[in-house]
């Protein structure tokens, strides 16, 4: 707490000190009104550290505690001297009889008898005992002023005992910690606290209640003018509150979308279920291509249709596969199976959206993009999901050529990956020729493959009714997304664990750096 | 993308030049072959080949050919082959089973251990990756000296016996398919066949049982052999022919002379009734300079083009002032269209020859209208304190929360966990709740995503918004208030029509009507559903079509 604000415990202790001037620990604990020793310790430490109290002196006080023999006497209900005395007073006078009594501890009753006789409480004649002066000796007083307070949990300062009891206690406490003793004298250092002038001032200043909350009532009745508001400890971190938020990976993809829109690209969308026609055939992938079998693509178990093109488009593509049709190509030289073309699958590549766009009268010039969820038959592990996002699109123009393709990739390298260095490598895709792969040096992530592009083959564009050159491009951003989100396992992109998701943050603007 | 492992020493001897430790000097030239040097440890080079149409590159000899051409220009391959000195007769019986065969003999210097290793590796790679696991092409090598020509290729009774390579005793063909490992693997290729293919010479010795395995006496080549017989059988003509040509080139590169074999077919074949094998390809492509410059964006330079094509092992010449004709090397059959020629020119010259240009046209960009709507709703939902989820589209078939009548199934799933396509977003959100009982409450979760519906014989993709509210007390009103807030912010008129859906508590379930059109469901989640989903707290939910909130 800052300033001169006093904690309630501090005020209690400080007021007490003001009243008594100075006090030692036991007095404070007894009379100040502090609830327990713990509160005293806290309050005194705070006041000492703030200079509102000081140690005026230190005293060492001695206290009496019970040793092992004392504990036994407590348990037996009385010191051996008292038990012996009351036994004699009750009529047991024979020493042998007393010796046989189970209550008497043989090593001790002899010395207890001696002590009683010396004190004049008992008289011995031969083997008979009789009461001489009842209650003589310090024993009863010892029981009342030492044993009983200790049993009820109070402390017994040595200085509070009568001289006789004190001597008794001292004679029965170990001097060098040897043997089983009846008492133990313990020394405790006790601080004596006194209030300082600053403490007096603080006490004066805090007299009067410090309010906690500003309330509507005090605003209404003006009592806020007389109130003082307790200062808060502002050093603490804010309490956590529940908040709504967007999914980090989607935020990343949102940022990617904005970048493409900013570069003049129009977004394409499509369906999860596609026909083999659009997914592969329209892209001039032959039906016998290895990437088309059950170990790569998910086939849907349904007779329902996923969307074939009109008959003439289907005919043109079929011809192109078989013998090139009018494209100037040799074609794949095999028999095109229309039933296979109609099969329903889950789309396996984003390029299917580009194919559909080509076939629906795209704008020329035109730039299109899509962030498409695609599905591939793959073992799910730390680097593979069956369900992943592909970012790809097309650029159409009357005079589009390889140099524009390289320029586009350069644009992506700088705008999307903030790359300072990049390289073009010859690549192969079944639907483009020429094809180029882009490798970049990201400022944080080092060298990585960013994606690729190519000019669509005439066997793709002409049957779909497009006569201008078209660049097809694709980017793989999952690695960048994972690194942006600090993930080591791709499955975490779509985690179902809310706690893990809440801990994941992403700063897309840092990873998708624009040419720094 | 085939990956091969080759010997650096073998490559160096085929190249006729040193290949240093680490092979750094061939990294860049390999890129021109669309090959990536993945690692180089000691003598082993691991290379990934990216062009699935260039099986000639999937062996050390092919890589050496490619690199040699880049360094020193085109070379002759399989030129001036002598006339066929031996015959192989094909019987009608194989026509419906495994009709095509190519074969040749080769004589040369004794094969080194590295050479034998390379031949076996390329045999496996070609038959496996190019020959679709031996279906379209399978390969056999034999020691020539043990054979008496003509060799016959016929389909025989499955009970026919021969001594398979590596086995202790003779077996019938049936037994081979049942008892041997390789037999079991390739038995499906002969499913339903009336007879099994067998290659036999005229002394009655069996060469092999294509596509399964060779015979013990004849079917092995080893270090030191210098006279070899090679055959390729298969179901696809071009795969068979190209494979044979590639193998012949490989042996020629090792100093062997190729001796063609005449294949005599029972009827006609794509190569005629009689074919002298191997048949080197000589595909031709012609490209006008205007095509070249329109694709590359640079004027066509005849000298540069000529050098470039030579470095890719083409033979080329000008057929006019503005046109070039090129013949592909015999081991390539992948030139389909003049654009293939243009790419090879560009790759050979290197992309540095083509300075990048910004795409020239101005176009206006825009997000898809569905994304605009989606973004608007996602903003409203986060403003309502909801947390967004992104969950897989694939799920198990019977996942709790799936809408009746059921999700579209996948015919070839890999695991049961991903064997159907979701038709509702609720199963995913319930899955999150089930996995997040220890995360602090309340849980107000939402997802905007696609589902697949199978309706009226058509597969439809629909974008939905779904929201679940869970807590120690979670009432219908929680979901209803969120839905109400959304509709109010989108100026959409909301009403509810009581409905029945097993996923919700009866009497606490309704169809969501927006502008009087049904477009979703809302309700308190049924305890039976919560129990099935492993959820220990009550919840309410709604799911609604995104399109209901689109700006009209």
Interface residues (C-beta under 8 A of the other chain):
Chain A: X242 X243 X244 X245 X246 X247 X249 X250 X254 X257 X260 X261 X262 X263 X264 X265 X266 X267 X268 X269 X270 X271 X272 X273 X288 X289 X290 X294 X298 X299 X300 X301 X302 X303 X304 X305 X306 X307 X324 X327 X328 X329 X330 X331 X332 X333 X344 X346 X363 X365 X366 X367 X373 X375 X377 X378 X379 X380 X385 X386 X387 X395 X397 X399 X400 X401 X402 X403 X404 X406 X407 X408 X409 X410 X411 X424 X425 X426 X427 X428 X430 X433 X434 X435 X436 X455 X457 X458 X459 X469 X471 X493 X494 X496 X497 X498 X499 X501 X502
Chain B: X31 X32 X34 X50 X51 X52 X53 X129 X132 X238 X294 X295 X296 X297 X298 X335 X336 X337 X338 X339 X340 X342 X343 X346 X347 X351 X354 X355 X356 X357 X358 X359 X360 X361 X362 X363 X364 X365 X366 X367 X368 X370 X371 X375 X378 X381 X382 X383 X384 X385 X386 X387 X388 X389 X390 X391 X392 X393 X394 X408 X409 X410 X411 X412 X413 X414 X415 X417 X418 X421 X428 X431 X432 X434 X435 X436 X438 X439 X440 X442 X443 X444 X445 X450 X452 X454 X455 X457 X458 X459 X460 X461
